[in-house]
Amino acid sequence: MAGRAVAPGRLRRRLTIAFVLVAGVSAGLLAGGAAVVLRQSWLDASLRQAAADARYQLLLAGEFLPLTEQRGTELLASFEGSGRHVVLVDGPTRPSHPAYAPALGTRLRASVADGQLAYQRSAPDQRPRLLVVGGRIPGSTAELYVITVEDDIATDLGQVRTALLAGWVLVVLVAAGVGHLLARRALEPVGRASRAARALTEGLLATRLPVRGRDEFSVWAASFNEMAEALESKIADLSAAQARERRFTADVAHELRTPVTALVAAASLLREQLDRLPDDARPAARLLVGDVVRLRCLVEDLMEISRLDAGRERPNVEPVDAPALLCAIVAARGWSDRVLVTGDAVALHTDPRRLERVLANLVANAVEHGGGEIRATVKRAGALVVFTVTDQGPGIPAEHLPHVFDRFHQVDAARSAPGSGLGLAIAREHAALLGGVLSVRSAPGAGARFRLELPAHGPDGPPGGVPRPATSLDEDAEAATAGPTGGDG
């Protein structure tokens, strides 16, 4: 799958966090609004009660008129004895109790001097918290300020704030639990779909999703099942077509084997008599002999590919001198003047016949389709033996690189090039049987480079199981469409 992988559960965490944020912000706004409204309501009620009490106390204070020094003292003692803390201003400022003698603000004094009933509150962090309501004593210029202690209101408001905060924390915790549960329930179909898709990629084509209800996930599950059924049917059809193709290849090769053998025998006799034929018949005879040889090679390739498809081929492992085998392949086919063989003295355990088949196909491909200097090298790379065949030919176009090892694929669309298009496909099949990997790098105008990596100790490895180390094969495969060192396949 393309794109960056997402860690499992990340979306679930995001949904849970979003749910908690929405619930927390909503509960916080409600709690904060409730606290503000409740505080203002309690303070307003306290003010109304204090104002009504102050009016009544002002009327009672009128009984002490006219105010003299002694009568003022009696007024203060009377209020203090009844549990009322007051401040009398009849020139000097005299509180009824020294502990309840707040500083009277300028605005408060000015409002009272104008004959209004006014109030002031102490700072919220001041203790005790005092509400001062003052007015002029009727029939006099003296001012009386009645003091109300609001410590109980402050305590109650603190308890309300604590209760609201605890409730908010509880709401957040409940929202986290509910959000996690809902996110898990909501994303459960997504998890099932992810597991089902992974099962499909692993080849379990019978995988289906349960369809429950009529919501969007059910429609999605039904669509997924339809896709899986179509995919299973298509793969079954392709497998059947591939099996028919393989049977057809095997049948054709088997049926052609006998007549082609006869044609080869006849063509051999004809080749021996070419010099005795008339001049006008000799080109046609040479063409016939060449085509019969090509037909024999094609039938042999078809027979070999059919045996590989049938899985009847098993490697016969024995010690092999890799450089000597490579030199023998080049010399036996008359390529010594075109192919330079280099490399270290390397021994490996493999099937010499299959290795010869792979290397011969690679070198033949370079000779027939490449150009310039052709090099065949062998070297040891850890637990691997690496063969490379390079040429300086026209290279392989990028659109053909992914299909170089496909059967019957030829870069020349006109099919004018020699060969059946099976050589590299057969080479790849043999390389796989030997436990190796065959890759190619190429670019137009820069030649081609084929690389064969084989385990030095045979397809099954040495006794004790020496692991195969990491190599540059993956880099070669990734660079197959971008590497600048290839050629014509």
C-alpha positions as CSV (number, residue, x, y, z in Angstrom):
1,M,0.0,0.0,0.0
2,A,1.3,3.4,-0.9
3,G,1.7,6.2,1.6
4,R,3.0,6.4,5.1
5,A,1.8,3.8,7.5
6,V,-0.4,4.7,10.3
7,A,0.1,3.2,13.7
8,P,-2.9,1.0,14.8
9,G,-5.1,2.9,17.3
10,R,-4.0,6.4,16.3
11,L,-7.3,7.3,14.8
12,R,-9.1,5.8,17.8
13,R,-7.0,8.0,20.1
14,R,-7.8,11.1,18.0
15,L,-11.5,10.4,18.1
16,T,-11.4,9.9,21.9
17,I,-9.4,13.1,22.4
18,A,-11.9,15.0,20.2
19,F,-14.8,13.6,22.2
20,V,-13.1,14.5,25.5
21,L,-12.3,18.0,24.2
22,V,-15.9,18.7,23.1
23,A,-17.3,17.3,26.4
24,G,-14.7,19.1,28.5
25,V,-15.1,22.4,26.8
26,S,-18.9,22.2,26.9
27,A,-19.0,21.1,30.6
28,G,-16.4,23.8,31.5
29,L,-18.4,26.5,29.8
30,L,-21.6,25.3,31.6
31,A,-19.8,25.0,34.9
32,G,-18.2,28.4,34.6
33,G,-21.4,30.1,33.5
34,A,-23.3,28.5,36.4
35,A,-20.6,29.6,38.9
36,V,-20.8,33.2,37.6
37,V,-24.6,33.3,37.6
38,L,-24.8,31.7,41.0
39,R,-22.2,34.1,42.5
40,Q,-23.9,37.2,41.1
41,S,-27.3,36.0,42.3
42,W,-26.0,35.4,45.8
43,L,-24.2,38.8,46.0
44,D,-27.3,40.6,44.6
45,A,-29.5,38.9,47.2
46,S,-27.1,39.8,49.9
47,L,-27.0,43.4,48.7
48,R,-30.8,43.7,48.6
49,Q,-31.1,42.3,52.1
50,A,-28.3,44.6,53.4
51,A,-29.9,47.7,51.7
52,A,-33.3,46.9,53.3
53,D,-31.6,46.5,56.7
54,A,-29.7,49.7,56.3
55,R,-32.9,51.7,55.6
56,Y,-34.4,50.3,58.7
57,Q,-31.3,51.1,60.8
58,L,-31.3,54.6,59.5
59,L,-34.8,55.1,60.7
60,L,-33.8,53.7,64.1
61,A,-30.8,56.0,64.2
62,G,-33.2,59.0,63.9
63,E,-34.3,58.4,67.4
64,F,-31.0,59.5,68.7
65,L,-31.3,63.0,67.2
66,P,-30.0,65.5,67.8
67,L,-26.6,63.9,67.8
68,T,-24.3,65.0,70.5
69,E,-21.1,63.4,71.6
70,Q,-22.9,61.3,74.2
71,R,-25.9,60.4,72.1
72,G,-23.6,59.4,69.3
73,T,-21.8,57.1,71.7
74,E,-25.1,55.7,72.8
75,L,-26.1,55.1,69.2
76,L,-23.0,53.1,68.5
77,A,-23.3,51.1,71.7
78,S,-27.0,50.4,70.9
79,F,-26.2,49.1,67.4
80,E,-23.2,47.0,68.6
81,G,-25.3,45.6,71.4
82,S,-27.9,44.4,68.8
83,G,-25.3,42.7,66.7
84,R,-25.0,45.4,64.1
85,H,-21.6,46.8,63.1
86,V,-21.9,50.4,62.0
87,V,-19.8,53.4,61.3
88,L,-21.1,56.9,62.3
89,V,-19.7,59.9,60.5
90,D,-20.9,63.2,62.2
91,G,-17.6,65.0,61.7
92,P,-15.2,62.4,62.9
93,T,-15.5,58.8,61.7
94,R,-16.4,56.5,64.6
95,P,-16.9,52.7,64.2
96,S,-19.0,50.7,66.6
97,H,-16.2,48.0,66.6
98,P,-12.6,48.6,65.9
99,A,-12.2,45.3,63.9
100,Y,-15.0,46.4,61.6
101,A,-13.8,49.8,60.5
102,P,-13.3,49.6,56.7
103,A,-12.0,52.6,54.8
104,L,-14.9,54.4,53.2
105,G,-14.3,55.1,49.6
106,T,-14.6,58.5,48.0
107,R,-17.4,57.5,45.6
108,L,-19.3,56.0,48.5
109,R,-19.0,59.2,50.6
110,A,-20.0,61.3,47.7
111,S,-23.1,59.3,46.9
112,V,-24.2,59.3,50.6
113,A,-23.5,63.1,50.8
114,D,-25.9,63.6,47.9
115,G,-28.6,61.8,50.0
116,Q,-28.4,58.5,48.2
117,L,-28.2,55.0,49.6
118,A,-24.8,53.6,48.4
119,Y,-22.7,50.6,49.0
120,Q,-19.1,49.2,48.6
121,R,-17.6,45.8,49.0
122,S,-14.1,44.9,50.2
123,A,-11.6,43.2,47.9
124,P,-12.3,39.4,47.2
125,D,-9.0,38.4,48.9
126,Q,-9.6,40.5,52.0
127,R,-10.8,38.9,55.2
128,P,-13.3,39.4,56.6
129,R,-15.3,40.3,53.5
130,L,-17.4,43.3,54.3
131,L,-20.4,44.8,52.5
132,V,-20.9,48.5,53.6
133,V,-24.3,50.2,52.9
134,G,-24.6,53.8,54.0
135,G,-26.9,56.7,53.9
136,R,-27.8,60.0,55.7
137,I,-29.8,59.8,59.0
138,P,-33.2,61.3,58.2
139,G,-33.3,64.9,59.6
140,S,-29.6,65.2,60.0
141,T,-26.4,65.6,58.0
142,A,-24.8,62.7,59.9
143,E,-24.0,59.6,57.9
144,L,-24.5,56.0,59.1
145,Y,-22.8,53.0,57.4
146,V,-24.2,49.6,58.2
147,I,-21.6,46.7,57.8
148,T,-22.6,43.2,56.7
149,V,-20.1,40.3,56.9
150,E,-20.2,38.1,53.8
151,D,-17.7,35.5,54.8
152,D,-20.4,32.8,54.7
153,I,-21.3,33.7,51.1
154,A,-17.6,33.5,50.1
155,T,-17.3,30.1,51.8
156,D,-20.4,28.8,50.0
157,L,-19.2,30.1,46.7
158,G,-15.9,28.4,47.2
159,Q,-17.7,25.1,47.9
160,V,-19.8,25.6,44.8
161,R,-16.6,26.2,42.7
162,T,-15.0,23.0,44.2
163,A,-18.2,21.0,43.4
164,L,-18.3,22.3,39.9
165,L,-14.6,21.6,39.3
166,A,-15.1,18.0,40.6
167,G,-18.1,17.6,38.4
168,W,-16.1,18.9,35.4
169,V,-13.3,16.4,36.1
170,L,-15.9,13.6,36.4
171,V,-17.5,14.6,33.2
172,V,-14.1,14.6,31.4
173,L,-13.3,11.1,32.8
174,V,-16.7,9.8,31.8
175,A,-16.3,11.4,28.4
176,A,-12.9,9.8,27.9
177,G,-14.4,6.3,28.8
178,V,-17.5,6.8,26.6
179,G,-15.4,8.3,23.8
180,H,-13.0,5.4,23.8
181,L,-15.8,2.9,23.8
182,L,-17.7,4.7,21.0
183,A,-14.5,5.1,19.0
184,R,-13.7,1.4,19.3
185,R,-17.2,0.5,18.4
186,A,-17.3,2.9,15.5
187,L,-13.8,1.9,14.2
188,E,-14.3,-1.9,14.7
189,P,-15.7,-2.3,11.1
190,V,-12.6,-0.4,9.8
191,G,-10.4,-2.8,11.7
192,R,-12.2,-5.8,10.3
193,A,-11.9,-4.3,6.8
194,S,-8.2,-3.8,7.3
195,R,-7.6,-7.4,8.5
196,A,-9.7,-8.6,5.6
197,A,-7.7,-6.6,3.1
198,R,-4.5,-7.9,4.6
199,A,-5.8,-11.5,4.3
200,L,-6.6,-10.9,0.6
201,T,-3.1,-9.7,0.0
202,E,-1.8,-12.9,1.6
203,G,-3.9,-15.0,-0.8
204,L,-6.9,-15.8,1.3
205,L,-9.4,-15.0,-1.4
206,A,-12.4,-16.5,0.4
207,T,-12.2,-13.7,3.0
208,R,-15.5,-11.8,3.5
209,L,-16.8,-9.1,5.8
210,P,-20.0,-9.6,7.9
211,V,-22.9,-7.4,6.8
212,R,-24.8,-6.1,9.8
213,G,-27.6,-3.5,9.6
214,R,-28.1,-0.9,7.0
215,D,-25.6,1.8,7.9
216,E,-22.7,3.1,5.9
217,F,-20.3,0.4,7.2
218,S,-22.7,-2.3,6.1
219,V,-22.8,-0.8,2.6
220,W,-19.0,-0.6,2.7
221,A,-18.8,-4.3,3.8
222,A,-21.2,-5.4,1.0
223,S,-19.1,-3.5,-1.6
224,F,-15.9,-5.1,-0.2
225,N,-17.5,-8.5,-0.5
226,E,-18.5,-7.9,-4.1
227,M,-15.0,-6.7,-4.8
228,A,-13.5,-9.8,-3.1
229,E,-15.8,-12.1,-5.1
230,A,-14.9,-10.4,-8.3
231,L,-11.2,-10.6,-7.5
232,E,-11.5,-14.3,-6.5
233,S,-13.4,-15.0,-9.8
234,K,-10.9,-13.1,-11.9
235,I,-7.9,-14.8,-10.2
236,A,-9.6,-18.2,-10.7
237,D,-10.1,-17.4,-14.3
238,L,-6.5,-16.3,-14.7
239,S,-5.2,-19.4,-13.0
240,A,-7.3,-21.6,-15.2
241,A,-6.1,-19.7,-18.3
242,Q,-2.5,-20.0,-17.1
243,A,-3.0,-23.8,-16.6
244,R,-4.6,-24.1,-20.1
245,E,-1.6,-22.1,-21.5
246,R,0.9,-24.4,-19.8
247,R,-1.0,-27.5,-20.9
248,F,-1.1,-26.1,-24.5
249,T,2.6,-25.3,-24.4
250,A,3.4,-28.8,-23.2
251,D,1.1,-30.4,-25.7
252,V,2.4,-28.4,-28.6
253,A,6.0,-29.1,-27.6
254,H,5.2,-32.8,-27.3
255,E,3.4,-33.0,-30.6
256,L,6.1,-31.1,-32.5
257,R,8.9,-33.1,-31.1
258,T,8.6,-36.0,-33.4
259,P,8.1,-34.2,-36.7
260,V,10.8,-31.6,-35.9
261,T,13.2,-34.4,-35.2
262,A,12.5,-35.7,-38.7
263,L,12.8,-32.3,-40.2
264,V,16.2,-31.8,-38.4
265,A,17.4,-35.1,-39.9
266,A,16.3,-34.1,-43.4
267,A,17.7,-30.6,-43.0
268,S,21.1,-32.1,-42.0
269,L,21.1,-34.1,-45.2
270,L,20.1,-31.1,-47.2
271,R,22.9,-29.0,-45.7
272,E,25.4,-31.6,-46.7
273,Q,24.1,-31.3,-50.3
274,L,24.0,-27.5,-50.5
275,D,27.0,-27.3,-52.8
276,R,25.4,-29.7,-55.3
277,L,22.1,-27.7,-55.6
278,P,21.5,-25.2,-58.4
279,D,22.5,-21.6,-57.7
280,D,18.9,-20.4,-57.7
281,A,17.8,-23.1,-55.2
282,R,20.7,-22.7,-52.8
283,P,19.5,-19.5,-50.9
284,A,16.1,-21.1,-50.2
285,A,17.7,-24.3,-49.0
286,R,20.0,-22.4,-46.6
287,L,16.9,-20.5,-45.3
288,L,15.1,-23.8,-44.8
289,V,18.0,-25.3,-42.9
290,G,18.3,-22.2,-40.7
291,D,14.6,-22.1,-39.9
292,V,14.5,-25.8,-39.1
293,V,17.4,-25.2,-36.6
294,R,15.4,-22.4,-35.1
295,L,12.3,-24.5,-34.9
296,R,14.3,-27.2,-33.1
297,C,15.6,-24.7,-30.6
298,L,12.0,-23.4,-30.0
299,V,10.7,-26.9,-29.4
300,E,13.5,-27.6,-27.0
301,D,12.8,-24.4,-25.1
302,L,9.1,-25.2,-25.0
303,M,9.8,-28.7,-23.7
304,E,12.1,-27.3,-21.0
305,I,9.6,-24.6,-19.9
306,S,6.8,-27.2,-19.7
307,R,9.0,-29.4,-17.4
308,L,9.7,-26.4,-15.2
309,D,6.0,-25.5,-15.0
310,A,5.2,-29.1,-14.1
311,G,7.7,-28.9,-11.1
312,R,9.4,-32.1,-12.1
313,E,12.8,-30.5,-12.3
314,R,15.1,-31.0,-9.3
315,P,18.7,-29.6,-9.0
316,N,21.5,-32.0,-8.9
317,V,24.0,-30.3,-6.6
318,E,27.8,-30.9,-6.8
319,P,30.9,-28.8,-6.5
320,V,31.5,-26.4,-9.5
321,D,34.5,-24.3,-10.4
322,A,32.6,-21.1,-11.4
323,P,35.4,-19.3,-13.5
324,A,36.3,-22.6,-15.3
325,L,32.6,-23.2,-16.1
326,L,32.2,-19.6,-17.4
327,C,35.3,-19.9,-19.6
328,A,34.1,-23.3,-21.0
329,I,30.7,-21.8,-21.9
330,V,32.3,-19.0,-23.8
331,A,34.9,-21.2,-25.5
332,A,32.4,-23.9,-26.5
333,R,30.2,-21.5,-28.3
334,G,32.9,-19.6,-30.1
335,W,32.5,-16.3,-28.2
336,S,36.1,-16.0,-27.0
337,D,36.9,-13.2,-29.3
338,R,33.8,-11.2,-28.2
339,V,33.4,-12.0,-24.5
340,L,36.0,-11.2,-21.8
341,V,35.8,-13.5,-18.8
342,T,37.2,-12.2,-15.5
343,G,36.9,-13.0,-11.9
344,D,38.3,-14.7,-8.9
345,A,38.8,-18.4,-8.3
346,V,35.4,-19.3,-6.8
347,A,33.9,-22.7,-6.0
348,L,30.3,-23.3,-5.2
349,H,27.9,-26.1,-4.7
350,T,25.1,-26.1,-7.3
351,D,23.7,-27.9,-10.4
352,P,26.3,-27.4,-13.1
353,R,23.8,-28.1,-16.0
354,R,21.3,-25.5,-14.8
355,L,24.0,-23.0,-14.1
356,E,25.5,-23.5,-17.5
357,R,22.0,-23.0,-19.0
358,V,21.5,-19.7,-17.2
359,L,25.0,-18.3,-18.0
360,A,24.8,-19.5,-21.6
361,N,21.4,-17.7,-22.0
362,L,22.8,-14.5,-20.4
363,V,25.9,-14.4,-22.5
364,A,24.0,-15.4,-25.7
365,N,21.6,-12.5,-25.0
366,A,24.5,-10.1,-24.7
367,V,26.2,-11.4,-27.9
368,E,23.0,-11.4,-30.0
369,H,21.4,-8.1,-28.7
370,G,24.2,-6.2,-27.1
371,G,27.3,-4.7,-28.6
372,G,30.7,-3.3,-27.8
373,E,32.8,-4.9,-25.1
374,I,31.0,-7.8,-23.4
375,R,32.3,-8.8,-19.9
376,A,31.4,-11.9,-17.9
377,T,32.6,-11.8,-14.3
378,V,32.3,-13.9,-11.2
379,K,33.2,-13.0,-7.6
380,R,32.5,-14.1,-4.0
381,A,30.3,-11.8,-1.9
382,G,29.9,-13.3,1.6
383,A,27.8,-16.4,1.4
384,L,26.9,-15.6,-2.3
385,V,28.6,-16.1,-5.6
386,V,27.7,-13.2,-8.0
387,F,27.9,-13.5,-11.8
388,T,27.5,-10.4,-14.0
389,V,27.2,-10.1,-17.7
390,T,27.5,-6.6,-19.1
391,D,27.6,-5.2,-22.6
392,Q,27.8,-1.8,-24.3
393,G,24.9,-2.2,-26.6
394,P,21.9,0.1,-27.3
395,G,20.3,-0.7,-23.9
396,I,16.8,-1.7,-23.0
397,P,14.0,1.0,-23.0
398,A,12.5,1.6,-19.6
399,E,9.0,0.3,-20.7
400,H,10.5,-3.1,-21.5
401,L,12.6,-3.6,-18.3
402,P,9.7,-5.0,-16.2
403,H,9.0,-7.6,-18.9
404,V,12.5,-8.7,-19.8
405,F,12.1,-12.0,-18.0
406,D,8.5,-12.6,-19.3
407,R,8.0,-15.5,-21.7
408,F,8.0,-14.7,-25.4
409,H,8.8,-11.1,-24.7
410,Q,11.1,-9.4,-27.2
411,V,12.2,-5.8,-27.3
412,D,12.0,-5.9,-31.1
413,A,8.2,-5.7,-31.7
414,A,8.7,-6.9,-35.3
415,R,10.1,-10.2,-34.0
416,S,13.0,-9.8,-36.5
417,A,15.6,-10.5,-33.8
418,P,16.9,-14.0,-33.3
419,G,15.6,-16.1,-30.5
420,S,12.3,-17.3,-29.3
421,G,11.8,-15.0,-26.4
422,L,12.1,-17.8,-23.9
423,G,15.8,-17.7,-23.1
424,L,15.7,-15.2,-20.2
425,A,12.4,-16.7,-18.9
426,I,14.1,-20.1,-18.7
427,A,17.2,-18.6,-17.1
428,R,15.1,-17.0,-14.4
429,E,13.3,-20.3,-13.7
430,H,16.6,-22.2,-13.4
431,A,18.0,-19.4,-11.2
432,A,15.0,-19.8,-8.8
433,L,15.5,-23.6,-8.7
434,L,19.2,-23.0,-7.7
435,G,18.1,-20.7,-4.9
436,G,19.4,-17.6,-6.7
437,V,18.0,-14.3,-8.0
438,L,18.4,-12.9,-11.5
439,S,18.1,-9.1,-12.1
440,V,18.9,-6.6,-14.7
441,R,19.8,-2.9,-14.9
442,S,19.8,-0.9,-18.1
443,A,19.2,2.4,-19.8
444,P,18.9,3.3,-23.5
445,G,22.4,3.8,-25.0
446,A,24.2,2.6,-21.9
447,G,24.2,-1.1,-22.3
448,A,22.8,-3.8,-20.1
449,R,24.0,-5.5,-16.9
450,F,22.5,-8.9,-15.9
451,R,23.3,-10.1,-12.3
452,L,22.9,-13.6,-11.0
453,E,23.3,-14.2,-7.3
454,L,23.6,-17.8,-6.1
455,P,24.2,-19.3,-2.6
456,A,27.7,-20.6,-2.5
457,H,26.6,-23.7,-0.5
458,G,23.8,-24.7,-2.8
459,P,20.0,-24.0,-2.8
460,D,19.5,-25.5,0.7
461,G,22.6,-23.8,2.3
462,P,25.4,-25.5,4.2
463,P,24.9,-27.8,7.1
464,G,23.9,-25.8,10.1
465,G,22.1,-23.2,8.0
466,V,24.3,-20.3,7.3
467,P,21.9,-17.4,6.7
468,R,22.0,-15.5,3.4
469,P,23.3,-12.0,4.0
470,A,21.7,-8.8,2.7
471,T,23.0,-7.9,-0.7
472,S,22.5,-5.2,-3.3
473,L,20.0,-7.2,-5.2
474,D,17.1,-5.1,-3.9
475,E,18.9,-2.0,-5.0
476,D,19.4,-3.6,-8.4
477,A,15.8,-4.4,-8.7
478,E,14.7,-0.9,-7.6
479,A,17.1,0.6,-10.1
480,A,15.9,-1.6,-12.9
481,T,14.0,1.3,-14.4
482,A,16.5,4.0,-13.6
483,G,20.0,2.6,-13.5
484,P,22.4,3.9,-16.2
485,T,24.3,0.7,-16.7
486,G,22.1,-1.6,-18.9
487,G,21.5,-2.6,-22.5
488,D,19.3,-4.7,-24.7
489,G,17.8,-7.9,-23.2
